[in-house]
Amino acid sequence: DPHFDSLRFIDSAGAWSHDGRRFVQSALRKGKGAFFVLDPQTGRRLSEVDLVDLSEVDNPVFTPDGRKLVFTAMQGGFLDLWEYDFGTEQKRRLTSDDFAELQPAVSPDGQTLVFGVRSTDIAANRGNTDLYRLAAAGGEPTRLTDWPGSEVGEQWRPDGKKIGFLSARSG
């Protein structure tokens, strides 16, 4: 797409809305983060959002009601979770710490997020990405895994009672 510097399809595959009527993809424009939403039936661009104070916008996912996106973005050298509200056109930082939050997944009821966390402290980082849970309304994240290896690709079961993920726990 010539009006973006690049599409972030290697690090971030994009995501479908729960009703299948929209597709979101992260991008880079003028060196800053952005995303756009398409109608997959027509290819028509429904919206474009420039996040001029953020970079490395990755893994945007729709909330089940389709009113918001949750994504990872970098600000000040730290990768955190963010939320974008289509109605208010405002973004909100969900995490703010010295860790890199990755690959958010929103529960089927929209009340809980699960995501990977990687330490930015190289001495403390054993090559792990642990899974954490956070209430969508905010608060303190809760660690779900804590063992050697990396957990990625988390997905909620449709009833919201369990989470599946890929693990390198055994090496």
C-alpha positions, 0 to 999 in steps of 0.5 A, spaced: 500 500 500 503 506 497 501 510 503 504 506 508 511 505 509 510 498 511 505 493 513 507 489 519 505 482 516 511 479 518 511 480 526 503 481 526 498 477 522 492 482 523 486 479 526 478 478 524 473 481 528 468 476 531 463 477 526 468 476 521 466 483 517 472 487 519 479 485 518 485 489 522 492 490 520 498 494 523 502 498 519 508 504 519 507 511 516 512 516 517 516 512 522 510 511 526 505 506 528 498 505 525 493 500 523 487 500 518 481 496 518 478 493 512 471 490 509 474 483 507 468 482 502 469 489 498 476 490 500 474 497 502 478 501 507 473 502 513 478 506 518 485 508 518 488 510 525 495 514 526 498 513 533 503 518 532 506 517 539 507 510 538 511 505 534 512 498 533 504 497 533 503 489 533 498 484 534 491 488 534 485 484 536 478 486 536 474 486 543 468 481 542 463 487 541 468 490 536 468 497 539 475 496 541 482 494 539 487 491 544 494 491 541 502 492 543 506 498 541 512 501 543 513 508 547 519 510 550 523 504 548 518 499 552 513 495 549 506 495 553 499 493 551 494 499 549 487 499 547 483 503 542 476 505 542 473 506 535 467 510 538 471 516 542 477 515 537 482 515 544 487 510 546 489 508 553 495 505 556 493 498 559 500 496 562 506 501 563 512 497 566 519 494 564 517 488 561 515 487 554 507 485 553 506 481 547 500 478 543 494 480 547 488 475 546 481 478 549 476 473 552 470 471 549 466 476 554 471 481 553 472 482 560 479 479 561 486 479 557 491 474 556 498 476 553 505 474 553 510 478 558 518 478 556 523 481 561 527 487 558 532 485 563 537 481 559 540 478 566 534 476 569 531 474 562 532 466 561 529 466 554 522 466 557 515 469 555 510 467 561 503 468 560 499 473 564 492 475 565 489 482 566 482 485 567 480 489 561 478 495 565 485 495 568 489 493 574 495 489 576 497 483 571 497 476 574 502 471 572 499 464 569 506 461 568 512 461 571 517 455 568 523 455 563 521 456 556 516 460 552 509 461 551 506 464 545 500 464 541 495 464 546 487 463 544 481 463 549 476 457 548 470 459 546 466 458 553 472 463 556 474 457 561 481 455 558 486 458 554 490 454 549 498 456 547 504 454 544 510 452 549 517 451 549 517 448 556 521 442 554 526 445 550 
